[in-house]
Amino acid sequence: MKNKPKLISFMNAYSQGKSGGDMVFIEVSKRLEEYEKIVVTSFLGKKLCQDNGLEANFLLTTKEHQFGNIVFIYLKRLIFALLLLFKISVGNDDVILATSDFFPDVLPAFILKKFNSNALWLQRIYHLIPSSRKLPYWFQRISFWFIKRWADLITVDNTLLEEELVGMGFPHDKIRVSYPGIRLEYLKGISSKEVKKYTATFMARLHPSKGVFDLPQIWKMVCEELPQAKLGIIGKGDEETVRELRNVTKEMGLEDNIDLLGFLPDDEAFSTIKASKVFVFPSREEGFGIAPLEAQALGTPVVAWDLPVFSEVFPQGMVCVSQSSSNRKFAMSVINVLSDNNLHEELSREVEKNAERFSWEETARREKLLLESLQQK
């Protein structure tokens, strides 16, 4: 019997929480049943994969149980990933996957490709890091130098990013748009009966780029009009970010109006979102927006900044606030959704219809076809 081809994945840059990119890797990989799966990652990455049902041969780079100093940990992981390459045999039909464009994923994928030129290098890119974030920006540009020249296939999650990469000199014929998905049937079956009720919810990795420090300011203005309104913030972040967010919440006198819920198991997290009246998402950087799409599938209207990609992914069911507007404008949009029953009902009808367009099964089917077309060349 012929051995299965291998899908050799580098998830070496995983930090904590659960990003959209992490779920793209896990949910699509689970459905690529014709591949033997090898995942180079950390203990934290292995735990995330296993908690979400991905079975694979895991090769661990580091074993820390709490993500800390990013520069030190990434350097350590990179060194161990390069050493692990000696343990990986690569055949002509195998696929090398860098699950992100972060350097700890890209460099090992590049080196494995250089020594196994007949294998396919599949690279995922989700968004362009703004130049204001200097160190991540320059490391992404270094990663792009390798990807542009040696990756066989690059998948992006929206057409705007495709156009931006082509404008940066990436070969157009190597880029494909592959929309992420959501667990539609699972989300439809979520019940909201046994959870604490919040007026609004937010869920994402707790990071400044996700707008987490806008949230207290926005919610303070919401509470000026609706004093009893409560916001539940779901998600993990590094200790410094969480501590600062707690301090800001306390300084603004919002301890009774905002709960930092931390990481919640999926059933509880999604039940909490479903029980809320609106999902607030003031993120400033998104390549797609899986969290607001999941909120829509749960029947919850969304208020967000008008990021360019959202016009493509969310033509309905989302109130988009101009990025040039103030946090007060964002807060007023939230208040309108909460106070205007007709608007809330209209958005509630739209959200599930929009979410129906996306599923992991369809995403995996498209990626199988992409890989098959490359392997036949």
N, C-alpha and C positions, 0 to 999 in steps of 0.2 A: 504494500500500500504506500502511495506517495505521501511523504510528510507534508503537513500543512505549511504554507509560507508563514513567516514570522512578522508580527507587527512589533517593532522595537521602539518603545516610546520613552521619551525623556520628559518626565514631570518633575524635574530637579529643582525648579524655581518656586515650587509651591510654598506658601508661607503659612497661612491659617485661614479659617473661615471657609467659604465655598463660593468661588467666583463663577461667573457665567462660562469663562473659558475652561475651568476645571470640569464643569458639568458637560460641556461639549465633548471633551475627551472621554470622560467616563461613560456617558450615555451612548455615544457613537461606538466606542470600543466594545461595549457589551454586546452590541448587535452585529459586529463583524465576526460572525461565528466561524468563518472559514480560515481565520488566522490563529496561530499560536501567539499568545501575548506575553511579551517581556516588558516590564516597566522599571525604568531606572528612576528612583525617587528617594525621598527621605522616609523616616518612620511616620512622620505626620502625613505625608502624601499617601503612603500605603494604607494608613488607617482611614483616610477619606475615601479612597477607592473601595476598600473592603466594606466600609459602612454603607456605601451606595451600590453594592452588588457586583463590583468588577472582580472577576477571578483572573489571576495572572501569576506569572513567575516574577516576584518583586526582587530587584537587586538594590539594596539600600546604600545610600551614600552617607547619610548622617542619621543619628538616632536620638536627637534632642526631642523632648516632649513639649517644649514651649519655644516658639520662634522668638529669637532675640536680635542681636546685632546683625543687621542685614548684610553688611559688607563682609564680616568675618564668616558668617554661615554660608553665604554664597561662594566665597573663595574656597572654603573647606569642601563644600559639596562638589564644586567644579573639579578639584583635585581628585577626589574619590571617584567621581564619574569617569574621568579619564583613565584611572586605574582599572575600573570595571570593564572598560572596552575590551581588555584582553580576554575577558571571560565570555564574550559574545561572538558567536559564529554567525556570519551573514551570507545568505545565498542570493542568487540572482533574482528570485521572485519575492524577496523580503522587502518590507517597507520600514523605513526609518522615519519616525514621527517626532518632531519637536512641538510639544503641546503649547508652547508660548514663544514669543520672540525675545524672552529674557536670556541673557548670555549663558547662564548655567544649563539651559536647554539647547541653545543653538550651537555652541562650540563643540560639545560632544557629538551632536548629530552631524555637524560638518566633518569632523575627523573620521567618524565611522563611514561616512559617504566617500571621503577621499580615498580610503583604503578598500572600499567595496563599490567601485564606480557603477556596477550593474544594478545595485539595489536602488530603490526609489526613495528620495528624500521628500517627505510631505511636511510642509511648514504651515503653521497657523499664525495669522496676524489678526489682532482684534481692534487696535486703534493706534493712532499716532500720539506719542507722549509729547505734551507741549514743552517748548524750550524753557519755560519758567521752572520746570523741574529738571535742573541742569544735569545732575548725575544720571538719573534714569534716561533722560533724553539722549545723552551722548552714548550710553551703553546700547540703547536701541539702535542708534545710527551705526555703531560697530556691528551689531547683529545683522542689520540690513545689508552691510557690505558683503557678508558671507552668503546670506540668503539670496540676494539678487543674482549672484554669480553661479551658485552651485545647487540650489534647491530645484527639484524637478516639478513640484506643484506647490502652489501657495493658495490656501483657502482663506477668504475673508468673509465677514458676515454682513456686508452691505455694499451696495454699488458705489457709494460715495468714497469709501476707503479704497476700493478698486481703482477708481479714477485718480485718487491722490497718489497711490503707489506708482501707477503708470507715469504720472507727472514727475515722479522722483527717479525715473529711469528703470523701473522694474519691467521685465518682459511681459507684455500684455497676454501673450499666449500661454503663460504659466499660471496666471491668476484666475481663480474661479470663485464666484460668490456661492457660499453654502450657508443658508440660514440655519441657526440653531433651532432647537425645538423645545417643547415642554411635555410633561407627562399628562396629557389631556385627560385620559380616562381616570387616572389616579386623582387628579385635582377636582374632577367633577364629583367624585365620591366623598370629598372631604365634608365633615360635619362641623358646625360652629357652636354646638350646644354646650360643650363642657369646658369652655375657656373663659378667661376674664375678658370682658368686652372693652374695647378701646374705640374712641371716636375715630382715630386715624392710626395707621401703622406705617412703618418704614422697615425695609429689610435689605441689607447689603453688608459687605465687609466694611467695618468701621475705619474709614480712611478719609482724610481731608478731601480727596478728589471726588468722593461720593456725596459731598455737601453736608457731612455730619455736623459741622460747626455752624452751618446755616440753620439747621433744624431748631435749636433752642430759640434763635432770634425770630424765626418764622412762627414758632408755636407761641411765643410770648405775645405776638400781635394777634394770633387767632384767639387767645384767651382773653384779650381785651374786649372782644365782642362776645365770646362764648366762654365764660369763666370756668365752666365745669368740663371743658373739653380735655380729653386725655390722649396722649400719644404713646404708643408702644414702639420702642426701637429694638429691632431684632438683628443680631449679628455680633461677630467677634472682631476684635482689633487688638493692636499691640497695647501693652500696659499704659504707655504714656498717653496714647490717644484716648483710651477709655477713661483714664484719670482726669484728663483735661476736660473731656465731655461732661463728666460728673460735676466737676468744679464749676463749669460754665452754667450748667443746669441749676446748681445750688445758688450761685451768685445772682441768677436772674429770678430767683424765687419760684422755680417751676418744679420743685420736688413732688408736689401733689398732682402735677399735670403731665409729667414725663416719667416713664419707667424705662430704664435700660435693662432689657430682658436677656441680653447676652445670646449665646447660641441656644437654639431650641430644636429638638427633634422635628423632623419634617411635619409629622401629623399635627403637632402642637403649633408650629410656626404658621402653617397654612390655615389651620383652624382659626388662629388669632387674626390673620389677615382677612379671612372670609367674614369674620364677625364684625369687622370695622366698617365704617361708612366710606372711607376714602384711603387710598394708598398715596403717601406723599414721597416724592423721589427727587430731591434737589441735586442730583448728581451732575457734575460738570463735565465728566468724561465717560462716554459710553460708545461701544462699538455696535451694540445691538439693544440690550435691555431685557434680559431674561426675567429678572425680578418683577418689573412692572407687567410683563406679559403673563407671568404666573398669577399676579394679582388680578389681572383681567379674567383669566380662566376661572378664578374663584368668584367672579361676579362683582369685583370691587373696582370702582372708578379710580383713575390715577390723575394726579396733578404733578407736572414735571416741568423743568426748563425745556425750551424748544430746541433741543440739540438737533443738528441736521439729520441724523439718522432716524430720528423719531417720526419724521414725515413719511419715511419709507415703511417703517415697521408698525407704526400706530396711526393709521389714517382715521381711526375713530376710537372712541372710548377713553381718550386722554385729553385733559385740558393742558395745553402747552403755554407756558408763560415766557415771554421774550427774555432772552438772557441779558439784554440791556436794561431790563427792569430791576427794581429794587426787591429786597426780601419782602417788603410790605405788599407789593403787587402780587407776589407769590402767595402770601398769607391771605389776601383778599380773594384770590381764586379758590383757595381751600374753603374759606368761609362761604363763598357763593355755592360751592358744591354741597356743603353741609346744610345750608339754609334754604336753598331753592329745591323743593321737592320735585318739581317738574324736570329741572336740569339733572338731578340725581337719578331719576327714573330713566331719563333718556340715555344717560351715560351707562347705566346698568344694563340696558338693552343692547347697547353697542359692544360692550367689552367682551362678552363671551363669543359674539360673532367674529370679532377680530382675532381672538385667541385660537379659534378653530382652524386658522390657516397654517398653524405650526405644530409639528409633532416630531419626536425623535426618530420614529420609524421612517418618516420621509427624509429626514436629514441623513440617516445611515444609508438609505437606499441610494441617494444621490452620490454619496461618497464612494460606495461600492462601484458604481458605474464609472466614476472618475478614475479610480485606481485600476479598474479593468481596462479602460481605454488606454492608460499609460503603459500597462504591462503588455499590451498587444502590439505596441509600436516596435 
